[in-house]
């Protein structure tokens, strides 16, 4: 499956590094054990376009925003476009570009309330109305879950194994022996959380331990209060990782 990653800022670079499985991508542990190597995470061959937005663009562009983007011909054969922290006028021009090239899905992660205002979001959605282009706005990116309303986005999630963090857990006598990642948060935090769950009791303190390990990664989401979430995006991301671990421990057989 071919994708295009259009991005600006540290979070966009982190997602791209995750997809390419860049060495020392995770810096959570003092002594790296390369725990992610067992998962075969290098999707470099699937990245058709990696485009970084020019720095210091104005809030409003006076010229045609398409002059900044790769031409529509470059998007031919691309299934999904990731649009991470793009300037608003550039983002508003993307749906038409995607539709022209036959792109199936446009994923616009929102790690900060300031990345996209509600009015602009509705304009982006309106541009794809009545077409085959699916558009989602996960807030944050690790809130992206499979849903029957967007089957093409589901294909992206399954292929790259990113979105809402999913784990499998092996327990013995109420203690986690091993945790493995089935689907990672796009920043890669799920791998660090799983690496640090071995030997942790599945009890009332598990939430706190997951939260501490997740914070140590650390999350790159905003600490600004988001009116839609009624919480900070960062705090909500932590809750998503705790939920993922809860789901895994609740169905894991406790061997004795």
Backbone as JSON, one array per atom type, in Angstrom:
{
  "sequence": "XXXXXXXXXXXXXXXXXXXXXXXXXXXXXXXXXXXXXXXXXXXXXXXXXXXXXXXXXXXXXXXXXXXXXXXXXXXXXXXXXXXXXXXXXXXXXXXXXXXXXXXXXXXXXXXXXXXXXXXXXXXXXXXXXXXXXXXXXXXXXXXXXXXXXXXXXXXXXXXXXXXXXXXXXXXXXXXXXXXXXXXXXXXXXXXXXXXXXXXXXXXXXXXXXXXXXXXXXXXXXXXXXXXXXXXXXXXXXXXXXXXXXXXXXXXXXXXX",
  "N": [[0.84, -1.19, 0.0], [0.67, 2.13, -0.96], [1.64, 5.26, 0.4], [1.45, 8.82, 1.1], [3.31, 11.12, 2.91], [2.83, 14.12, 4.22], [4.09, 16.83, 5.87], [4.86, 18.94, 8.73], [7.02, 20.11, 11.32], [8.02, 18.62, 14.55], [6.45, 16.41, 15.35], [5.41, 15.35, 12.95], [7.8, 14.54, 11.73], [8.52, 12.57, 13.53], [6.52, 10.62, 13.2], [7.04, 9.9, 10.54], [9.62, 8.87, 10.87], [9.01, 6.7, 12.47], [7.54, 5.1, 10.66], [9.53, 4.5, 8.88], [11.21, 3.1, 10.43], [13.51, 4.16, 11.72], [16.81, 3.99, 13.0], [17.47, 4.03, 16.49], [15.19, 5.44, 16.93], [13.36, 5.48, 19.05], [13.95, 6.93, 22.16], [13.56, 6.31, 24.76], [14.68, 4.49, 26.62], [17.66, 4.25, 28.59], [19.71, 2.44, 27.98], [19.52, 1.12, 24.94], [17.64, -1.58, 23.76], [16.78, -2.26, 21.32], [14.11, -3.17, 20.99], [12.02, -2.92, 19.22], [12.73, -4.12, 16.87], [11.87, -6.72, 16.55], [9.39, -6.57, 15.42], [9.29, -5.94, 12.7], [9.08, -3.3, 11.24], [9.68, -1.6, 9.14], [8.52, 0.43, 6.76], [9.42, 1.74, 4.56], [9.41, 1.2, 1.82], [6.8, 1.56, 1.16], [6.28, 4.22, 1.22], [5.48, 6.61, -0.86], [5.68, 9.33, -1.23], [7.43, 11.7, 0.63], [7.09, 14.6, 2.01], [8.17, 17.65, 3.17], [6.81, 20.5, 4.61], [7.54, 23.85, 3.64], [9.37, 26.11, 5.76], [8.18, 28.76, 7.93], [5.83, 29.77, 6.68], [3.24, 32.12, 5.82], [0.19, 32.88, 7.69], [-1.99, 33.15, 6.01], [-2.02, 32.41, 2.6], [-1.12, 34.26, -0.22], [-0.57, 33.5, -2.78], [-1.12, 30.73, -5.11], [-1.71, 27.81, -3.33], [-1.1, 25.3, -4.32], [1.3, 25.43, -5.6], [3.21, 24.85, -3.78], [2.94, 22.2, -3.16], [3.67, 18.74, -4.09], [3.1, 17.81, -7.54], [-0.15, 16.72, -8.77], [0.13, 14.42, -10.27], [2.12, 13.0, -9.02], [0.84, 11.76, -6.97], [-0.48, 9.63, -7.98], [-1.53, 6.32, -7.69], [-1.21, 6.34, -4.97], [-2.58, 5.36, -1.92], [-3.3, 6.37, 0.63], [-3.11, 9.57, 2.12], [-1.22, 11.22, 4.49], [-1.66, 14.08, 6.32], [0.0, 16.2, 8.12], [-0.03, 18.68, 10.41], [-0.24, 20.88, 8.56], [-0.09, 23.99, 6.78], [-3.0, 26.03, 6.64], [-4.22, 26.85, 4.13], [-2.87, 25.23, 2.34], [-3.66, 22.72, 3.24], [-6.4, 22.9, 2.68], [-6.36, 22.74, -0.05], [-5.75, 20.15, -0.59], [-7.79, 18.0, -0.7], [-8.96, 18.19, -3.33], [-6.7, 17.7, -4.87], [-6.15, 15.09, -4.06], [-8.48, 13.73, -4.87], [-8.36, 14.06, -7.63], [-6.15, 12.48, -8.2], [-6.98, 9.99, -7.46], [-6.73, 9.09, -4.86], [-7.55, 7.25, -1.92], [-7.91, 7.74, 0.84], [-7.66, 10.34, 3.25], [-5.86, 11.33, 5.92], [-5.88, 13.34, 8.68], [-4.21, 14.13, 11.27], [-4.69, 15.56, 14.54], [-2.88, 16.99, 16.76], [-2.79, 19.18, 18.28], [-4.9, 21.77, 19.45], [-4.75, 24.08, 17.93], [-3.99, 23.42, 15.41], [-5.94, 23.05, 13.45], [-8.82, 24.8, 12.77], [-12.37, 24.68, 13.54], [-14.05, 25.64, 11.43], [-12.4, 25.48, 9.16], [-11.97, 22.77, 9.09], [-14.53, 21.82, 8.44], [-14.71, 22.86, 5.88], [-12.74, 21.37, 4.55], [-13.89, 18.83, 4.72], [-16.21, 19.27, 3.24], [-15.22, 19.6, 0.68], [-14.74, 17.01, -0.12], [-17.16, 15.84, -0.18], [-19.59, 13.67, -1.51], [-17.79, 12.3, -3.03], [-15.38, 9.6, -3.51], [-13.41, 9.83, -1.67], [-12.24, 9.29, 1.54], [-12.14, 11.05, 4.6], [-10.54, 11.62, 7.65], [-10.15, 12.92, 10.98], [-8.34, 12.32, 13.34], [-7.99, 12.89, 16.8], [-6.04, 12.74, 19.46], [-3.6, 11.46, 17.03], [-3.37, 8.83, 17.88], [-5.93, 8.2, 18.52], [-7.15, 7.11, 16.4], [-9.26, 4.74, 15.18], [-10.5, 1.63, 13.87], [-13.42, 1.7, 11.85], [-16.62, 1.07, 10.58], [-17.6, 2.99, 8.88], [-15.53, 4.09, 7.46], [-14.02, 2.32, 5.43], [-11.7, 2.34, 3.78], [-9.83, 3.8, 5.21], [-9.59, 2.01, 7.29], [-8.14, -0.02, 6.03], [-5.66, 1.21, 5.76], [-4.96, 1.49, 8.5], [-4.73, -1.22, 9.28], [-2.7, -2.17, 7.6], [-0.38, -0.66, 8.22], [-0.36, -0.87, 10.91], [-0.87, 1.11, 12.85], [-2.35, 3.6, 14.97], [-5.0, 3.55, 17.25], [-3.65, 2.29, 20.26], [-3.0, -1.13, 20.57], [-2.63, -4.15, 22.38], [-1.2, -7.38, 23.24], [-1.16, -9.53, 26.03], [0.66, -11.58, 28.28], [0.06, -13.36, 31.18], [0.93, -14.45, 34.51], [0.08, -15.79, 37.57], [-1.16, -13.36, 38.26], [0.67, -11.46, 37.42], [2.15, -9.53, 34.88], [3.84, -11.11, 32.35], [4.77, -10.73, 29.81], [4.34, -8.27, 27.31], [3.06, -7.47, 24.18], [3.01, -5.5, 21.19], [0.27, -5.0, 19.16], [-0.88, -3.09, 17.59], [0.37, 0.09, 17.12], [0.52, 3.31, 18.73], [0.95, 6.13, 16.6], [3.26, 7.64, 17.12], [4.94, 5.84, 18.25], [4.95, 5.27, 20.95], [3.64, 3.11, 22.15], [5.28, 0.87, 21.94], [7.32, 1.39, 23.75], [5.87, 1.46, 26.13], [4.9, -1.21, 26.22], [7.33, -2.61, 26.41], [8.07, -2.06, 29.0], [6.28, -3.31, 30.68], [6.65, -5.91, 31.55], [6.8, -7.96, 34.36], [5.17, -6.38, 35.91], [2.55, -6.15, 38.23], [-0.86, -7.0, 37.62], [-2.85, -5.02, 38.82], [-4.47, -2.58, 40.96], [-2.62, -0.56, 40.68], [-1.69, -0.56, 38.14], [-2.63, 1.24, 36.16], [-1.4, 3.64, 36.92], [1.3, 3.0, 36.56], [1.42, 2.47, 33.79], [0.77, 5.03, 32.88], [2.98, 6.49, 33.85], [5.14, 5.34, 32.43], [4.34, 5.91, 29.83], [4.45, 8.72, 29.91], [7.18, 9.05, 30.17], [8.1, 8.58, 27.67], [8.61, 10.77, 25.52], [5.11, 11.78, 25.23], [4.1, 13.76, 22.43], [1.95, 15.38, 22.13], [-0.27, 18.25, 22.48], [-0.44, 20.36, 25.4], [-2.43, 22.11, 25.7], [-5.77, 23.07, 26.57], [-8.49, 21.45, 25.07], [-11.46, 22.24, 23.5], [-13.26, 20.53, 22.27], [-12.56, 17.96, 23.19], [-12.72, 18.46, 25.85], [-10.59, 18.39, 27.53], [-6.98, 18.17, 27.83], [-5.1, 17.47, 24.88], [-2.87, 15.92, 25.23], [-3.3, 14.64, 27.75], [-5.52, 13.12, 27.11], [-4.43, 11.38, 25.24], [-2.82, 9.83, 26.9], [-4.8, 8.5, 28.36], [-5.85, 6.9, 26.35], [-3.78, 5.05, 25.91], [-3.76, 3.76, 28.38], [-6.28, 2.63, 28.25], [-5.89, 0.83, 26.13], [-4.06, -1.01, 27.27], [-5.64, -1.93, 29.38], [-7.67, -3.27, 27.96], [-6.19, -5.39, 26.9], [-5.22, -6.76, 29.21], [-7.59, -7.53, 30.38], [-8.6, -9.59, 28.85], [-6.62, -11.45, 28.83], [-5.44, -14.66, 29.63], [-4.88, -15.8, 32.88], [-2.32, -17.57, 33.86], [-1.4, -20.11, 36.17]],
  "CA": [[0.0, 0.0, 0.0], [1.47, 3.34, -1.06], [1.13, 6.43, 1.12], [2.2, 10.07, 1.04], [3.4, 11.77, 4.22], [3.05, 15.55, 4.08], [4.2, 17.17, 7.29], [5.77, 19.95, 9.27], [7.2, 20.01, 12.76], [8.66, 17.46, 15.16], [5.57, 15.24, 15.37], [5.39, 14.78, 11.61], [9.07, 13.84, 11.53], [8.51, 11.38, 14.38], [5.67, 9.63, 12.54], [7.78, 9.44, 9.37], [10.72, 8.04, 11.37], [8.39, 5.45, 12.91], [7.21, 4.3, 9.48], [10.78, 4.07, 8.24], [11.96, 2.36, 11.44], [14.82, 4.79, 11.85], [17.57, 3.49, 14.14], [17.43, 4.88, 17.69], [13.98, 6.26, 16.83], [12.88, 5.63, 20.43], [15.04, 7.29, 23.08], [13.02, 6.19, 26.11], [15.55, 3.73, 27.52], [19.06, 4.68, 28.63], [20.41, 1.43, 27.18], [18.56, 0.65, 23.95], [17.66, -3.02, 23.48], [16.22, -2.44, 19.98], [12.96, -4.06, 21.17], [11.09, -2.79, 18.1], [13.23, -4.88, 15.72], [11.13, -7.99, 16.41], [8.08, -6.33, 14.8], [9.41, -5.69, 11.26], [8.3, -2.07, 11.11], [10.19, -0.71, 8.1], [7.57, 0.6, 5.66], [10.01, 2.71, 3.63], [9.02, 0.86, 0.45], [5.41, 1.97, 0.95], [6.17, 5.69, 1.27], [5.68, 7.12, -2.22], [6.04, 10.75, -1.11], [7.71, 12.27, 1.95], [7.22, 16.02, 1.68], [8.18, 18.54, 4.33], [6.31, 21.83, 4.3], [8.53, 24.91, 3.85], [9.27, 26.82, 7.04], [7.8, 30.18, 8.04], [4.76, 30.19, 5.77], [2.28, 33.02, 6.48], [-1.08, 32.28, 8.08], [-2.79, 33.14, 4.78], [-1.19, 32.47, 1.41], [-1.66, 35.1, -1.28], [-0.39, 32.78, -4.03], [-1.76, 29.42, -5.2], [-1.04, 26.87, -2.44], [-0.66, 24.11, -5.04], [2.68, 25.57, -6.04], [4.09, 24.3, -2.75], [2.74, 20.76, -3.06], [4.02, 17.93, -5.26], [1.99, 17.8, -8.51], [-1.13, 15.65, -8.59], [0.63, 13.21, -10.93], [2.96, 12.27, -8.06], [-0.04, 11.04, -6.04], [-1.08, 8.48, -8.67], [-1.18, 5.06, -7.04], [-1.17, 6.51, -3.51], [-3.85, 4.98, -1.29], [-3.6, 7.25, 1.77], [-2.27, 10.74, 2.35], [-1.15, 11.75, 5.86], [-1.44, 15.52, 6.29], [0.35, 16.45, 9.52], [0.3, 20.06, 10.78], [-0.02, 21.67, 7.36], [-0.66, 25.33, 6.7], [-4.42, 25.84, 6.36], [-4.53, 26.95, 2.7], [-2.32, 24.03, 1.7], [-4.55, 21.62, 3.6], [-7.67, 23.07, 1.96], [-6.18, 22.39, -1.47], [-5.41, 18.74, -0.69], [-8.85, 17.1, -1.17], [-9.07, 18.22, -4.79], [-5.49, 17.04, -5.36], [-6.32, 13.66, -3.79], [-9.57, 13.21, -5.72], [-7.85, 14.03, -9.0], [-5.18, 11.39, -8.34], [-7.58, 8.71, -7.1], [-6.39, 8.72, -3.49], [-8.72, 6.7, -1.24], [-8.09, 8.21, 2.21], [-6.88, 11.48, 3.73], [-5.83, 11.29, 7.38], [-5.39, 14.63, 9.18], [-4.09, 14.06, 12.73], [-4.76, 16.83, 15.25], [-2.17, 16.86, 18.03], [-2.86, 20.48, 18.94], [-6.16, 22.44, 19.08], [-4.5, 25.18, 17.01], [-3.59, 22.94, 14.09], [-7.04, 23.2, 12.49], [-10.04, 25.34, 13.35], [-13.57, 23.96, 13.13], [-14.53, 26.09, 10.14], [-11.53, 24.93, 8.12], [-12.24, 21.32, 9.03], [-15.77, 21.62, 7.68], [-14.41, 23.14, 4.47], [-12.02, 20.21, 4.02], [-14.88, 17.76, 4.58], [-17.14, 19.64, 2.18], [-14.57, 19.41, -0.61], [-14.77, 15.6, -0.48], [-18.54, 15.36, -0.12], [-20.06, 13.1, -2.75], [-16.7, 11.61, -3.73], [-14.94, 8.36, -2.86], [-12.31, 10.13, -0.74], [-12.56, 9.28, 2.97], [-11.3, 11.97, 5.38], [-10.69, 11.51, 9.1], [-9.38, 13.9, 11.76], [-8.13, 11.77, 14.68], [-7.45, 13.84, 17.78], [-4.8, 12.79, 18.68], [-3.47, 10.42, 16.01], [-3.57, 7.52, 18.51], [-7.37, 7.97, 18.68], [-7.66, 6.56, 15.15], [-9.71, 3.36, 15.31], [-11.27, 1.11, 12.75], [-14.84, 2.02, 11.9], [-17.25, 0.61, 9.33], [-17.92, 4.13, 8.01], [-14.39, 4.43, 6.6], [-13.31, 1.07, 5.13], [-10.38, 2.57, 3.19], [-8.97, 4.16, 6.34], [-9.33, 0.76, 8.01], [-7.06, -0.72, 5.32], [-4.43, 1.9, 6.15], [-4.66, 1.14, 9.88], [-4.31, -2.63, 9.35], [-1.44, -2.4, 6.89], [0.75, -0.03, 8.92], [-0.46, -1.22, 12.33], [-0.8, 2.31, 13.67], [-3.63, 4.17, 15.36], [-5.26, 3.28, 18.66], [-2.7, 1.26, 20.71], [-3.53, -2.44, 20.93], [-1.58, -5.01, 22.94], [-1.5, -8.69, 23.8], [-0.47, -9.67, 27.31], [0.76, -12.91, 28.88], [0.1, -13.19, 32.63], [1.07, -15.62, 35.38], [-0.12, -15.43, 38.99], [-1.53, -11.95, 38.38], [1.77, -10.58, 37.03], [2.39, -9.51, 33.43], [5.12, -11.71, 31.97], [5.18, -10.16, 28.53], [3.35, -7.49, 26.56], [3.46, -7.24, 22.79], [2.2, -4.5, 20.49], [-0.46, -5.43, 17.97], [-1.04, -1.86, 16.82], [1.03, 1.12, 17.92], [0.3, 4.74, 18.54], [1.83, 6.5, 15.49], [4.54, 8.17, 17.59], [5.75, 4.72, 18.71], [4.95, 5.16, 22.41], [3.12, 1.82, 22.58], [6.38, -0.08, 22.06], [8.01, 1.68, 25.0], [4.98, 1.02, 27.2], [4.92, -2.68, 26.26], [8.67, -3.04, 26.85], [8.21, -1.83, 30.43], [5.2, -3.93, 31.45], [7.06, -7.21, 32.07], [7.04, -7.95, 35.79], [4.25, -5.47, 36.58], [1.3, -6.8, 38.63], [-2.12, -6.5, 37.05], [-3.66, -4.63, 39.97], [-4.98, -1.21, 40.93], [-1.53, 0.38, 40.38], [-1.26, -0.71, 36.75], [-2.91, 2.49, 35.44], [-0.36, 4.62, 37.26], [2.56, 2.57, 35.95], [1.3, 2.71, 32.36], [0.84, 6.47, 32.71], [4.36, 6.94, 34.08], [5.97, 4.9, 31.32], [3.93, 6.67, 28.66], [4.99, 10.08, 30.08], [8.63, 9.01, 30.01], [8.5, 8.36, 26.27], [7.34, 11.27, 26.03], [4.09, 12.15, 24.24], [4.35, 15.07, 21.82], [0.68, 16.11, 21.97], [-0.36, 19.56, 23.13], [-0.97, 20.49, 26.76], [-3.51, 23.11, 25.69], [-7.12, 22.54, 26.74], [-9.22, 21.34, 23.81], [-12.88, 22.37, 23.8], [-13.98, 19.36, 21.78], [-12.27, 16.84, 24.08], [-12.9, 18.91, 27.23], [-9.38, 17.88, 28.18], [-5.82, 18.43, 26.98], [-4.88, 16.38, 23.93], [-1.85, 15.07, 25.84], [-3.92, 13.8, 28.78], [-6.4, 12.16, 26.43], [-3.56, 10.36, 24.65], [-2.46, 8.92, 27.99], [-5.96, 7.66, 28.64], [-5.98, 5.92, 25.26], [-2.81, 3.98, 26.16], [-4.24, 2.98, 29.52], [-7.41, 1.83, 27.76], [-5.35, -0.26, 25.34], [-3.51, -2.0, 28.19], [-6.81, -2.51, 30.08], [-8.32, -4.22, 27.05], [-5.35, -6.57, 26.77], [-5.15, -7.51, 30.46], [-8.91, -8.06, 30.72], [-8.88, -10.82, 28.1], [-5.48, -12.35, 28.94], [-5.58, -15.78, 30.56], [-3.9, -15.73, 33.98], [-1.81, -18.93, 34.12], [-0.9, -20.27, 37.52]],
  "C": [[0.88, 1.25, 0.0], [0.8, 4.5, -0.31], [2.0, 7.64, 0.82], [2.16, 10.69, 2.42], [3.78, 13.23, 3.98], [3.03, 16.14, 5.48], [5.01, 18.44, 7.52], [5.91, 19.69, 10.76], [7.73, 18.67, 13.24], [7.77, 16.22, 15.14], [5.51, 14.56, 14.01], [6.66, 13.99, 11.32], [9.12, 12.55, 12.33], [7.68, 10.27, 13.74], [6.4, 9.04, 11.33], [8.93, 8.52, 9.79], [10.2, 6.69, 11.85], [8.12, 4.55, 11.71], [8.45, 3.77, 8.78], [11.65, 3.22, 9.18], [13.39, 2.87, 11.55], [15.52, 4.29, 13.11], [17.57, 4.52, 15.27], [16.25, 5.84, 17.64], [13.41, 6.53, 18.22], [14.07, 5.9, 21.33], [14.59, 7.15, 24.53], [13.93, 5.51, 27.09], [16.98, 4.26, 27.46], [19.92, 3.74, 27.79], [19.41, 0.79, 26.23], [18.74, -0.85, 23.69], [17.1, -3.33, 22.09], [15.0, -3.37, 20.01], [12.0, -4.01, 19.98], [11.49, -3.63, 16.9], [12.41, -6.16, 15.49], [9.81, -7.82, 15.65], [8.12, -6.09, 13.29], [8.59, -4.47, 10.86], [8.75, -1.16, 9.97], [9.24, -0.68, 6.9], [8.11, 1.59, 4.61], [9.55, 2.47, 2.2], [7.6, 1.3, 0.13], [5.23, 3.48, 0.92], [6.51, 6.25, -0.11], [6.15, 8.57, -2.2], [6.31, 11.07, 0.35], [8.05, 13.74, 1.71], [7.13, 16.85, 2.95], [7.77, 19.95, 3.91], [7.4, 22.87, 4.53], [8.29, 25.64, 5.17], [8.71, 28.23, 6.85], [6.79, 30.63, 6.98], [3.81, 31.13, 6.5], [0.99, 32.28, 6.82], [-2.0, 32.16, 6.87], [-1.85, 33.28, 3.59], [-1.86, 33.33, 0.34], [-1.57, 34.39, -2.64], [-1.09, 31.42, -3.97], [-1.03, 28.42, -4.31], [-0.52, 25.63, -3.15], [0.79, 24.2, -5.52], [3.66, 25.0, -5.03], [4.06, 22.77, -2.73], [3.34, 20.02, -4.26], [2.84, 17.92, -6.23], [1.09, 16.59, -8.32], [-0.66, 14.34, -9.21], [1.47, 12.36, -9.99], [2.12, 11.42, -7.1], [-0.72, 9.85, -6.7], [-0.6, 7.19, -8.01], [-1.08, 5.14, -5.54], [-2.54, 6.18, -2.93], [-4.25, 5.99, -0.22], [-2.61, 8.39, 1.83], [-2.36, 11.11, 3.83], [-0.81, 13.22, 5.76], [-1.24, 15.99, 7.73], [0.8, 17.9, 9.71], [0.63, 20.92, 9.56], [-0.66, 23.05, 7.47], [-2.08, 25.22, 6.13], [-4.76, 25.89, 4.88], [-4.02, 25.74, 1.94], [-3.22, 22.84, 1.99], [-5.87, 21.7, 2.83], [-7.57, 22.7, 0.49], [-5.97, 20.89, -1.66], [-6.56, 17.84, -1.18], [-8.98, 17.04, -2.68], [-7.89, 17.49, -5.42], [-5.63, 15.52, -5.21], [-7.36, 13.04, -4.71], [-9.09, 13.07, -7.16], [-6.92, 12.84, -9.23], [-5.75, 10.03, -7.99], [-7.19, 8.2, -5.73], [-7.66, 8.28, -2.76], [-8.98, 7.32, 0.13], [-7.15, 9.38, 2.51], [-6.99, 11.51, 5.25], [-5.15, 12.57, 7.87], [-5.32, 14.57, 10.7], [-4.1, 15.46, 13.35], [-4.15, 16.66, 16.64], [-2.24, 18.13, 18.86], [-4.16, 21.16, 18.51], [-5.96, 23.54, 18.04], [-4.15, 24.71, 15.6], [-4.68, 23.15, 13.04], [-8.29, 23.68, 13.2], [-11.26, 24.63, 12.77], [-14.08, 24.35, 11.76], [-13.72, 25.52, 8.99], [-11.75, 23.44, 7.97], [-13.49, 21.04, 8.22], [-15.56, 21.89, 6.19], [-13.69, 21.97, 3.82], [-13.01, 19.07, 3.77], [-15.81, 18.03, 3.4], [-16.54, 19.38, 0.8], [-14.59, 17.95, -1.07], [-16.18, 15.03, -0.5], [-18.98, 14.86, -1.5], [-18.99, 12.42, -3.58], [-16.34, 10.33, -2.98], [-13.81, 8.59, -1.86], [-12.81, 10.14, 0.7], [-11.6, 10.21, 3.71], [-11.59, 11.78, 6.85], [-9.75, 12.49, 9.78], [-9.16, 13.35, 13.17], [-7.45, 12.78, 15.6], [-7.28, 13.11, 19.12], [-4.74, 11.63, 17.7], [-3.74, 9.04, 16.61], [-5.04, 7.27, 18.86], [-7.98, 7.34, 17.42], [-7.97, 5.08, 15.3], [-10.44, 2.93, 14.05], [-12.75, 1.42, 12.96], [-15.45, 1.66, 10.55], [-17.57, 1.76, 8.39], [-16.74, 4.54, 7.14], [-13.53, 3.19, 6.32], [-11.92, 1.27, 4.54], [-9.38, 3.0, 4.27], [-8.62, 2.92, 7.15], [-8.19, -0.03, 7.35], [-5.71, -0.1, 5.67], [-4.01, 1.49, 7.56], [-4.09, -0.28, 9.96], [-2.94, -2.84, 8.71], [-0.25, -1.87, 7.69], [0.73, -0.26, 10.42], [-0.25, 0.0, 13.23], [-2.19, 2.88, 13.87], [-3.81, 3.96, 16.85], [-4.35, 2.13, 19.13], [-3.38, -0.01, 21.18], [-2.38, -3.36, 21.35], [-2.11, -6.43, 23.12], [-0.63, -8.85, 25.03], [-0.47, -11.13, 27.73], [0.96, -12.72, 30.38], [0.32, -14.53, 33.33], [0.97, -15.15, 36.83], [-0.37, -13.94, 39.17], [-0.45, -10.97, 38.01], [1.98, -10.68, 35.53], [3.78, -10.07, 33.15], [5.68, -11.08, 30.7], [4.03, -9.38, 27.94], [3.9, -7.24, 25.17], [2.49, -6.25, 22.14], [1.56, -5.14, 19.26], [-0.61, -4.25, 17.02], [-0.53, -0.71, 17.66], [0.42, 2.5, 17.71], [1.32, 5.21, 17.5], [3.17, 7.1, 15.92], [5.47, 7.06, 18.08], [5.73, 4.49, 20.21], [4.51, 3.78, 22.9], [4.24, 0.79, 22.77], [7.15, 0.13, 23.37], [7.17, 1.24, 26.2], [5.03, -0.5, 27.34], [6.23, -3.2, 26.81], [8.8, -2.98, 28.37], [7.11, -2.46, 31.27], [5.59, -5.29, 32.04], [7.41, -7.09, 33.56], [6.11, -7.05, 36.59], [2.97, -6.22, 36.96], [0.08, -6.16, 37.96], [-3.06, -6.19, 38.21], [-4.04, -3.17, 39.85], [-3.9, -0.18, 40.59], [-1.11, 0.35, 38.91], [-1.49, 0.58, 35.95], [-1.82, 3.51, 35.68], [0.96, 4.28, 36.58], [2.54, 2.81, 34.45], [1.43, 4.21, 32.08], [2.26, 7.0, 32.86], [5.26, 6.57, 32.91], [5.63, 5.68, 30.05], [4.49, 8.09, 28.73], [6.49, 10.11, 29.83], [9.06, 8.88, 28.56], [9.11, 9.58, 25.6], [6.36, 11.53, 24.88], [4.38, 13.56, 23.71], [3.06, 15.87, 21.6], [0.67, 17.37, 22.81], [-0.91, 19.46, 24.55], [-2.03, 21.57, 26.85], [-4.86, 22.42, 25.88], [-7.84, 22.57, 25.4], [-10.71, 21.35, 24.12], [-13.68, 21.16, 23.35], [-13.79, 18.16, 22.72], [-12.63, 17.15, 25.53], [-11.76, 18.39, 28.1], [-8.2, 18.36, 27.33], [-5.63, 17.24, 26.07], [-3.87, 15.39, 24.53], [-2.47, 14.12, 26.87], [-4.82, 12.75, 28.15], [-5.59, 11.04, 25.79], [-3.11, 9.34, 25.71], [-3.59, 7.98, 28.34], [-6.15, 6.57, 27.58], [-5.0, 4.76, 25.46], [-3.23, 3.13, 27.36], [-5.41, 2.09, 29.11], [-6.91, 0.62, 26.98], [-4.78, -1.37, 26.21], [-4.64, -2.69, 28.95], [-7.48, -3.58, 29.22], [-7.52, -5.52, 26.97], [-5.34, -7.41, 28.04], [-6.49, -8.15, 30.81], [-9.21, -9.37, 30.01], [-7.73, -11.82, 28.18], [-5.75, -13.44, 29.97], [-4.48, -15.68, 31.63], [-3.48, -17.16, 34.33], [-1.22, -19.01, 35.52], [-0.14, -21.59, 37.68]]
}
